Amino acid sequence: MRKIFTTCLCSIFASLTLFAQDIIITTDARKIEAKILEVSKTEIKYKENSNFNGPTFILKTQEISSIIYSNGQVKVYNHETAQASEDEPASVAPIVDESTAQILLLSGQTLTVQITEMKSNYVAYILDGKPYTMPASQIDKVTLLQTGQVRDYSASAGVTQTESSSGSRDYSPKYVSRNGNTYYYDGRAMNESSYSTFLQNNCPAAYDMFNSGNNIAFAGWIFFSVGVGADLGSLIGYLIAGRTAANTAFGIIGLGCEIACIPTLIVGYNKKHRSADIFNTNCSRRDMTYWSINASQNGIGIAYNF
């Protein structure tokens, strides 16, 4: 009986802490909801809170303002007063010339690189001695560190400007599509965290809709967790003391929360998915009709937008 009681209590605790997360505040005031895996003097490794099974990201400590851990502990990075320790050699500052730039990606990550070529549809650069090419669809902006000049790629996200071999420019409207909770733009897949950043930079109306849906869906999962916890509490009480009024009350509360979570989740995810239609309607500067897949309380259907 004690083993059953302990196991159930652990299950309740796990369900109520399901949404615990760490928050990283960067030096440019971005907030990253994450699960921090490893912290060192020079960098941290983390996974995005919306995709624990996804890739592991690395962020330099110089780019971090503070970290708020899920247990409430706060770590503040003071870069202005940071000094190299006496037992470590001082690091050599990188050489900054007219080609040195900082690339801010739509995903929120930043790269400090040497630019070799910057076109409207791609950026070529050197990082750690190796050449790379990045499509413009992944870039928010590029800042040349020596002059402070900024080239904003996100400003033309709705209408992407490309150059043909003849030198003429083609303005092609780009659209957001969706498969489940994965979003696609210009052939690039985005998880919900990257998609939220993309909308925030390119379409405030769609971002507001997505953010509202995300909050409602979060409340739905809270209802579900509380319902599961109440049901487990009712079961534990029944095993220990038999059927009582308290056990019955816990069971009713749990059932009510689990029922309430269903429409709440449907409304939340429906609003998140509708953000793609808002982007395609208001921010892609489209000049043609398109099809989209919509979900609602009544089910899933195909919509013709014009």
Secondary structure, 3 states (H helix, E strand, C coil): CHHHHHHHHHHHHHHHCCCCCEEEEECCCCEEEEEEEEECCCEEEEEECCCCCCCEEEEEHHHEEEEECCCCCEEECCCCCCCCCCCCCCCCCCCCCCCEEEEEECCCCEEEEEEEEECCCEEEEEECCEEEEEEHHHEEEEEECCCCCEEECHHHCCEEEEECCCCCEEEEECCEEEECCEEEECCEEECHHHHHHHHHHHCHHHHHHHHHHHHHHHHHHHHHHHHHHHHHHHHHHHHHHCCCHHHHHHHHHHHHHHHHHHHHHHHHHHHHHHHHHHHHHHHCCCCCCEEEEEEECCEEEEEEEC
